[in-house]
Amino acid sequence: MTSSASSDKSPPDAPRPAGPSTLAVHAGEARQKPINSITDPIVCAATYTFSNTQAIIDYIEQKQDREEYGRYGNPSEKVVERKLATLEAGEDAVLYASGMAAIVGLLMTKLNSGDEVVFFDECYHRSREFCSKHLSRFGVVTRQVKACDYDAMAAAINPRTKLLVSESPTNPHLSVVDLEKFAELGRRHHVETLIDATLATPYNVQPLTYGVDYVLHSATKYLGGHNDLLAGVIIGSREKLEPVRKLRGIMGAINSPHNMYLLERGLKTFELRMQRQNATGQAVAEFLAGHPRVSRVYYPGLPSHPYHEIAQRQMRGFGGLVTFEVRDADWKATAAVVDAAKIARIAPSLGGVESLIEQPLVMSYFEVPAEDRRRFGISDNMIRLSCGIENTEDIVEDLRQALEAK
């Protein structure tokens, strides 16, 4: 496995780049902090004062790096934004109240009436729904093409196309986008590109280093890592994110000071958690691939996965999410496997320290017509498992007993 994060091309006499854990712990932070604490203090302020009128004028004319009003920024927020930008090899990051708020903020900044956006069809269904059901009311056209079909995406581009969007890996099928092809497609047609890399995380892949314009994360997941906060982030160049940040200030989709503290704290153990979740995900996928009650496993770390070669080339690890199908099972028999799990909790979301299990049919697509579910590749016998940081052998054994429970 390789990744842009581990293939530095620095000249021989250049200082060795800091590793992911060093960056996750220290990047973006001042060495000596206010009140001399080792952690950044939580600043619970809705507004910030000026000593006199001239101080306001200096702030405006000199573009001073300080706070004015809570909707435009918070000291803790700036620390976390710098840290996330560094981890993703980007210039800047804009934090939001959730992952959905982040992608909505970007789309609202970049798209006008008459513009078009093209999605690979395995992107998060709420992201696609926002475009097809809501942006369409304002004259924005959404086109969806088969995931990883670059010819189909190219054919969908026209002079009105302003953004190409995909997840990588996708959820729940874990298809892996060839980031070089995706970014080149955007450059060739002068269209900006966005990758939702929530499942990969910057530990496993850094899309910006392949030429992608924007990276999206639901920081609720692996970045926060503890199932105790909601946050989202868009990362890219400072110039391209400037209008995104300005619109966020108008829309007010900001996060709370306490959530920023929790996200910064969660990031301190980011690499350690990812190492465990990568290893467990691989072990679980290999176990499931050999179990007689499992008919199919979706995991890019398996040679049987259609995008295994691309994943090996691009990714440091393959993540903690594993999707599988129970052999010859209807939805009720599949639900019985989910219900039999003792360690994994039944819940939506992913990426936290606790393992979570769900049946996509029930959790996210229960009210979706069967024809549409089939079109989205959501089968009745599909199960999605997000591996936490419990001991790998315990998670495997729990799956074994759940599959074999009577």
Protein Blocks (a to p, Z undefined) as FASTA:
>chain_A
ZZfklmccbdfkbccdddfklmmmmgopafbdghhiabdcddddfbdcdfblklmmmmmm
nopacdfbfklocfklmmmmmmmmmmnopabdcddfbfklmmmmmmmmmpcghiacdddf
kbcfklmmmmmmmmmmnopacddddehilklmmmmpcfklcbdcddddddfklpacdfkl
mmmmmmmnopacdddfklnopmlocfklnopabdcddfklmmnonopaccddddddfklm
mmmmmmmmmnopaccfklmmmmmmmmmmmmmmmmmmmmmmmmmmmmmmmpmkbcbdcdfk
bmklmklmmmmmmpmbgbjadcdddehiafklmmmmmmmpmklccdedehiabdcdddfk
lmmmmmgcfklmmmnopafkbccddddfbdfklmmmmmmmmmmpZZ
